Amino acid sequence: MKLNFKKKDYYICPYCFSKHDLTDVSFACKNEPEKCNNARDGVLMKSKSSENKNEMPEFVFCTECGEKTNVKVCPTCHAELPYAIGEYDNLVFAVIGAKEAGKSHYIAVLIDKIMNEIGSAFNCSLSAANDATISRYRNDFYNPVFKRSELIRVTRSAKTDSSVKQPLIYNLAFKEQGMFGGFFKSNKISNVVTIAFFDTAGEDLDSEDTMKTVNRYIYNSSGIIFILDPLQLEHVRDVLPPETSLPEQNTAIEDLLSRTANLIRKANNIKIDKLIDIPVAVAFSKMDAVDSLIDPSSCINYSSKHVNKGCFDISDFEDMNGTMESLVRSWGGENFANQLNANFKDYGYFGVTALGCNPESSKITKLRPHRVEDPFLWLLYKYKLIKAEKRK
């Protein structure tokens, strides 16, 4: 099946979020520094033959050494752009939430799921766009969880650690379905989308001023995955068994939502009577910790149907969305749910767990992730990157 995805006539740098026409791109010489002064001094060059404003130039010849180069660079921040930029589209998925909500563990498990289960089920492949992404994901996310069975250290504030500002950038390439309903898979690429994941420190969401300076990507997001801890809800804390280990109370979930909505509205000049059109996946994490409060027959306890079917199951999503919203409202999250509905045009509720166990002394005893892929697949579905199976 040929995916229907309209290419934009501009691009947004996934590093500094400056918006540019497709023709407004710089190039860096990729020759060895000792062989070219432009390469040595970091001189950037522009294409002089960009006549079609709807197409990004593919290469230039270095003005110093004459070598052909296709290394595209953002003219604003001078970061090297992903190779697929301008050819297809780039999406920025922001993963945000309060301190200790489980954002880092969610990203660690989600990317591993995309590389393996989702890739096979949806005939797509995920590849890191640069060495920085490979190194950071392996060292900060994958190795602690999957190699050492350890908890990931708390994400530091972007104000004190500049590396936090750097996204994990991946190219997600989709192949055509092929003949006979996908029985024979095709090797022909039908679409490529560049996806940037950000892991935000919880304290960077504690004030609008901080969000405005260090989290600019939030108001330029293509989609937001809001990771929230049900153990922060007052009613949940009151009704859980006394022996339950509860985290320190952090920023109230409705306050996080208010700041996020206010930031997006101010940055994009969206009036209060207009809904924000960025899709928001509200994912309550650590659902295994509130298992005693959930009906055993609830859809929350069953495995996701999307991966097994190789499509986004609308019925499964509607069951999850309705069930989780009812739970959130009954758990004292009425104001949060009302705010979400009053600010965002498109949203969905999800119940997930990245670890599936209660860590002991910072060690992951048995990794059992559950439904972590659902919010991500919902965003892909919203951008028509994967097909859906409708309720019968």
C-alpha positions as CSV (number, residue, x, y, z in Angstrom):
1,M,0.0,0.0,0.0
2,K,1.4,3.4,-1.0
3,L,1.2,5.6,2.1
4,N,-0.4,9.0,1.6
5,F,1.8,11.5,3.2
6,K,2.0,15.1,1.9
7,K,5.4,16.6,1.9
8,K,5.7,20.1,3.3
9,D,7.3,23.0,1.5
10,Y,9.5,23.8,4.4
11,Y,11.6,22.0,7.0
12,I,12.2,22.5,10.7
13,C,15.7,21.8,12.1
14,P,15.4,19.0,14.7
15,Y,18.1,20.7,16.8
16,C,17.2,24.4,17.0
17,F,13.7,24.3,15.6
18,S,14.3,27.2,13.2
19,K,11.9,27.0,10.2
20,H,13.4,27.3,6.7
21,D,12.3,27.1,3.1
22,L,13.5,23.9,1.4
23,T,16.1,25.9,-0.6
24,D,17.5,27.5,2.5
25,V,20.1,24.9,3.4
26,S,23.8,25.0,3.8
27,F,26.4,22.4,2.9
28,A,29.7,21.5,4.6
29,C,32.7,20.0,2.7
30,K,33.3,16.4,3.6
31,N,36.9,16.3,2.4
32,E,39.7,15.8,4.8
33,P,40.6,19.0,6.7
34,E,44.3,18.8,5.6
35,K,43.2,18.7,2.0
36,C,40.6,21.5,2.0
37,N,40.6,24.9,3.8
38,N,36.7,24.9,3.8
39,A,36.6,21.6,5.6
40,R,39.3,22.7,8.1
41,D,37.6,26.0,8.9
42,G,34.1,24.8,8.8
43,V,33.0,27.1,5.9
44,L,29.4,26.6,4.9
45,M,28.3,26.9,1.3
46,K,24.9,27.5,-0.4
47,S,23.6,26.0,-3.7
48,K,23.4,28.6,-6.5
49,S,21.1,26.4,-8.7
50,S,18.0,26.1,-6.5
51,E,15.3,27.3,-8.9
52,N,12.5,25.1,-7.7
53,K,11.4,26.3,-4.2
54,N,9.6,23.1,-3.5
55,E,12.8,21.0,-3.7
56,M,15.8,21.0,-1.5
57,P,19.2,20.9,-3.4
58,E,20.9,17.6,-3.0
59,F,24.5,18.6,-3.2
60,V,27.0,21.4,-4.0
61,F,30.6,21.4,-5.2
62,C,33.1,22.8,-2.7
63,T,34.3,26.2,-3.6
64,E,37.8,25.4,-2.4
65,C,38.6,21.8,-3.3
66,G,35.9,21.2,-5.9
67,E,34.7,17.9,-4.2
68,K,31.0,17.1,-4.4
69,T,29.3,17.2,-0.9
70,N,25.8,16.2,0.2
71,V,26.4,17.0,3.9
72,K,23.4,19.3,4.7
73,V,23.7,21.8,7.6
74,C,21.2,24.0,9.3
75,P,22.0,27.6,8.4
76,T,20.9,28.8,11.8
77,C,22.6,26.4,14.3
78,H,25.1,24.8,11.9
79,A,24.1,21.3,13.1
80,E,24.3,18.5,10.4
81,L,20.8,17.7,9.2
82,P,19.5,14.1,8.9
83,Y,20.0,12.8,5.3
84,A,16.3,12.4,4.6
85,I,15.5,16.1,5.5
86,G,13.6,17.8,2.8
87,E,12.9,14.5,0.9
88,Y,10.0,13.4,3.1
89,D,9.1,14.9,6.4
90,N,10.4,15.3,9.9
91,L,8.3,14.7,13.1
92,V,9.3,15.8,16.6
93,F,7.8,13.6,19.3
94,A,8.2,15.2,22.8
95,V,8.1,12.8,25.7
96,I,7.3,15.0,28.7
97,G,6.2,14.5,32.3
98,A,7.0,15.1,35.9
99,K,10.1,14.1,37.7
100,E,10.4,10.3,38.3
101,A,7.3,9.6,36.1
102,G,9.4,7.0,34.1
103,K,10.1,9.0,30.9
104,S,13.7,7.7,30.4
105,H,12.7,4.0,30.9
106,Y,9.8,4.5,28.5
107,I,12.1,5.8,25.8
108,A,14.6,3.0,26.4
109,V,12.0,0.3,26.0
110,L,10.0,2.0,23.2
111,I,13.0,2.4,20.9
112,D,13.9,-1.2,21.4
113,K,10.3,-2.2,20.6
114,I,10.3,-0.2,17.4
115,M,13.6,-1.7,16.3
116,N,12.3,-5.2,16.8
117,E,8.5,-6.0,17.1
118,I,7.1,-2.9,15.5
119,G,9.6,-3.0,12.6
120,S,8.6,-6.6,11.8
121,A,4.9,-6.0,12.2
122,F,4.6,-2.8,10.1
123,N,7.4,-3.5,7.6
124,C,9.5,-0.6,8.6
125,S,13.0,-0.1,10.0
126,L,14.4,2.4,12.5
127,S,18.0,3.6,12.1
128,A,19.9,6.3,14.1
129,A,20.5,9.4,12.1
130,N,23.9,10.1,13.6
131,D,26.7,8.8,15.9
132,A,25.5,11.0,18.7
133,T,22.2,9.3,18.8
134,I,23.8,5.8,18.6
135,S,26.1,6.6,21.5
136,R,23.6,8.4,23.7
137,Y,20.9,5.7,23.3
138,R,23.3,2.9,24.0
139,N,25.1,4.5,27.0
140,D,22.2,6.4,28.7
141,F,19.2,4.2,27.8
142,Y,19.8,0.7,26.4
143,N,22.8,-0.5,28.4
144,P,21.4,0.4,31.9
145,V,18.1,-1.3,31.3
146,F,18.8,-4.2,29.0
147,K,22.5,-5.0,29.7
148,R,22.9,-4.2,33.4
149,S,19.2,-4.4,34.6
150,E,19.6,-1.1,36.4
151,L,17.4,2.0,36.7
152,I,18.4,4.9,34.5
153,R,19.7,7.8,36.5
154,V,17.4,10.8,36.8
155,T,17.5,13.1,33.8
156,R,19.5,16.2,34.6
157,S,18.1,19.7,33.8
158,A,18.9,21.1,30.4
159,K,20.1,24.2,32.2
160,T,23.0,22.4,33.7
161,D,23.6,19.6,31.2
162,S,23.6,20.7,27.5
163,S,23.5,17.0,26.3
164,V,19.9,16.8,27.4
165,K,19.0,19.4,24.8
166,Q,20.2,17.0,22.1
167,P,17.5,14.8,20.8
168,L,17.6,11.2,19.8
169,I,17.1,11.4,16.0
170,Y,16.0,8.4,13.9
171,N,14.9,7.7,10.4
172,L,11.9,5.5,10.2
173,A,11.7,3.9,6.8
174,F,8.5,2.2,5.6
175,K,8.5,-0.3,2.8
176,E,5.6,-1.0,0.4
177,Q,3.4,-3.8,1.5
178,G,4.0,-6.0,-1.5
179,M,1.8,-8.5,-3.3
180,F,-1.0,-10.7,-2.0
181,G,-1.9,-8.6,1.1
182,G,1.6,-8.3,2.3
183,F,2.4,-12.0,2.2
184,F,5.5,-11.2,0.1
185,K,7.1,-8.1,1.6
186,S,8.5,-5.5,-0.7
187,N,12.0,-3.9,-0.5
188,K,10.8,-0.7,-2.1
189,I,10.8,2.3,0.3
190,S,7.4,4.0,0.3
191,N,8.1,6.7,2.9
192,V,10.8,7.9,5.3
193,V,10.1,10.0,8.3
194,T,12.7,11.6,10.6
195,I,11.7,11.4,14.2
196,A,13.3,13.3,17.1
197,F,12.7,12.0,20.6
198,F,13.4,14.3,23.6
199,D,13.7,13.2,27.2
200,T,12.9,16.2,29.4
201,A,13.9,16.6,33.0
202,G,10.8,16.9,35.2
203,E,12.1,20.1,36.9
204,D,12.4,21.8,33.5
205,L,8.6,21.7,33.3
206,D,8.1,23.5,36.7
207,S,7.9,27.0,35.2
208,E,6.9,28.4,31.9
209,D,10.0,30.6,31.7
210,T,12.2,27.5,31.9
211,M,10.1,25.6,29.4
212,K,10.4,28.6,27.0
213,T,14.2,28.6,27.1
214,V,15.2,24.9,27.3
215,N,12.1,23.1,25.9
216,R,11.4,25.0,22.6
217,Y,10.7,21.7,20.9
218,I,7.5,21.3,22.9
219,Y,5.7,24.0,21.0
220,N,7.1,22.8,17.7
221,S,6.2,19.2,18.3
222,S,4.3,17.0,15.9
223,G,3.0,15.0,18.8
224,I,3.4,14.8,22.5
225,I,3.6,11.7,24.7
226,F,2.6,12.9,28.2
227,I,4.0,10.4,30.7
228,L,2.2,10.6,34.0
229,D,2.5,8.6,37.2
230,P,-0.8,7.4,38.7
231,L,0.9,7.2,42.0
232,Q,1.0,11.0,42.0
233,L,-2.8,11.2,42.2
234,E,-4.1,11.9,45.7
235,H,-7.0,9.4,45.5
236,V,-4.7,6.6,44.3
237,R,-2.2,7.2,47.1
238,D,-5.1,7.1,49.7
239,V,-6.6,3.8,48.6
240,L,-3.5,1.7,47.9
241,P,-2.5,-0.8,50.5
242,P,-0.4,0.8,53.4
243,E,2.7,-1.3,52.5
244,T,2.8,0.2,48.9
245,S,6.0,2.1,48.3
246,L,5.0,5.6,47.1
247,P,7.3,8.1,45.4
248,E,7.7,11.6,46.7
249,Q,4.9,13.9,45.4
250,N,5.9,16.1,42.5
251,T,4.2,18.7,40.3
252,A,0.5,18.1,40.0
253,I,-0.5,16.6,36.6
254,E,-3.0,19.4,35.9
255,D,-0.3,22.0,36.5
256,L,2.0,20.3,34.0
257,L,-0.8,20.3,31.5
258,S,-1.6,24.0,32.0
259,R,2.0,25.1,31.5
260,T,2.4,23.0,28.4
261,A,-0.8,24.3,26.9
262,N,0.0,27.9,27.8
263,L,3.5,27.6,26.3
264,I,2.2,26.2,23.0
265,R,-0.6,28.9,22.8
266,K,1.8,31.8,23.4
267,A,4.5,30.5,21.1
268,N,2.2,29.8,18.2
269,N,-0.3,32.6,18.9
270,I,-3.3,30.3,19.5
271,K,-6.2,32.1,21.1
272,I,-7.8,30.6,24.2
273,D,-11.1,29.8,22.3
274,K,-9.2,27.7,19.7
275,L,-8.0,24.1,20.2
276,I,-4.4,23.2,19.8
277,D,-4.0,20.7,16.9
278,I,-0.9,18.9,18.2
279,P,-2.0,15.3,19.0
280,V,-1.4,14.4,22.7
281,A,-1.0,10.8,23.9
282,V,-1.6,10.7,27.7
283,A,0.2,7.7,28.9
284,F,-0.1,6.7,32.6
285,S,3.0,4.8,33.4
286,K,3.7,2.2,36.2
287,M,0.2,0.6,35.8
288,D,1.6,-2.5,37.4
289,A,1.9,-0.5,40.6
290,V,-1.9,0.1,40.7
291,D,-2.9,-3.4,39.6
292,S,-5.0,-3.8,42.7
293,L,-7.3,-0.9,41.6
294,I,-8.0,-2.3,38.2
295,D,-10.6,-4.8,37.2
296,P,-8.9,-8.1,36.2
297,S,-11.0,-8.3,33.1
298,S,-10.0,-4.7,32.0
299,C,-8.5,-4.2,28.5
300,I,-5.5,-2.6,30.4
301,N,-4.4,-6.1,31.4
302,Y,-4.5,-7.6,27.9
303,S,-1.7,-7.3,25.4
304,S,-1.9,-4.7,22.7
305,K,-3.6,-6.0,19.5
306,H,-1.8,-3.5,17.1
307,V,1.5,-5.3,16.7
308,N,-0.1,-8.8,16.3
309,K,-2.4,-7.5,13.5
310,G,0.2,-5.3,11.8
311,C,-2.2,-2.3,11.8
312,F,-3.6,0.2,14.3
313,D,-6.7,-1.5,15.9
314,I,-9.3,1.2,16.4
315,S,-11.4,-1.0,18.6
316,D,-8.5,-1.8,20.9
317,F,-7.7,1.9,21.1
318,E,-11.3,3.0,21.9
319,D,-11.5,0.4,24.7
320,M,-8.2,1.6,26.2
321,N,-9.0,5.3,25.8
322,G,-12.5,5.0,27.4
323,T,-11.3,2.8,30.2
324,M,-8.3,5.0,31.1
325,E,-10.3,8.2,31.0
326,S,-12.9,6.8,33.3
327,L,-10.2,5.6,35.7
328,V,-8.4,8.9,35.7
329,R,-11.6,10.8,36.4
330,S,-12.5,8.4,39.3
331,W,-9.0,8.7,40.7
332,G,-9.4,12.5,41.2
333,G,-8.2,13.6,37.8
334,E,-11.4,15.3,36.8
335,N,-9.8,18.7,36.4
336,F,-6.9,17.2,34.3
337,A,-9.4,15.5,32.0
338,N,-11.4,18.7,31.6
339,Q,-8.3,20.8,30.9
340,L,-7.2,18.3,28.3
341,N,-10.5,18.4,26.5
342,A,-10.6,22.2,26.6
343,N,-7.1,22.7,25.2
344,F,-6.3,19.9,22.7
345,K,-8.2,18.9,19.6
346,D,-7.0,15.3,19.5
347,Y,-5.9,13.2,22.4
348,G,-5.9,9.7,23.7
349,Y,-5.5,7.9,27.0
350,F,-3.2,5.0,27.5
351,G,-2.1,2.7,30.3
352,V,1.5,1.4,30.1
353,T,4.4,0.1,32.0
354,A,7.9,0.2,30.8
355,L,9.5,-2.0,33.4
356,G,6.6,-4.1,34.7
357,C,8.1,-4.7,38.1
358,N,9.0,-2.9,41.3
359,P,12.8,-2.3,41.2
360,E,14.7,-3.5,44.3
361,S,17.8,-1.4,45.3
362,S,17.9,0.3,41.8
363,K,17.9,-3.2,40.1
364,I,15.3,-4.3,37.6
365,T,14.3,-7.7,38.9
366,K,12.3,-8.9,35.8
367,L,11.7,-6.7,32.8
368,R,8.1,-7.0,31.6
369,P,7.1,-4.0,29.5
370,H,3.4,-3.7,28.7
371,R,1.7,-1.6,25.9
372,V,4.5,0.9,25.7
373,E,4.1,0.9,21.9
374,D,0.5,2.0,21.9
375,P,1.0,5.9,22.3
376,F,3.6,5.9,19.6
377,L,1.6,3.8,17.1
378,W,-1.4,6.1,17.8
379,L,0.8,9.1,16.7
380,L,1.9,7.3,13.6
381,Y,-1.7,6.5,12.8
382,K,-2.7,10.1,13.3
383,Y,-0.1,11.1,10.6
384,K,-1.3,8.3,8.3
385,L,2.0,6.4,8.4
386,I,0.3,3.2,9.4
387,K,-3.1,1.8,8.3
388,A,-5.9,1.2,10.7
389,E,-8.4,-1.6,11.2
390,K,-11.8,-0.2,12.0
391,R,-14.3,-1.6,14.5
392,K,-16.5,-4.1,12.8
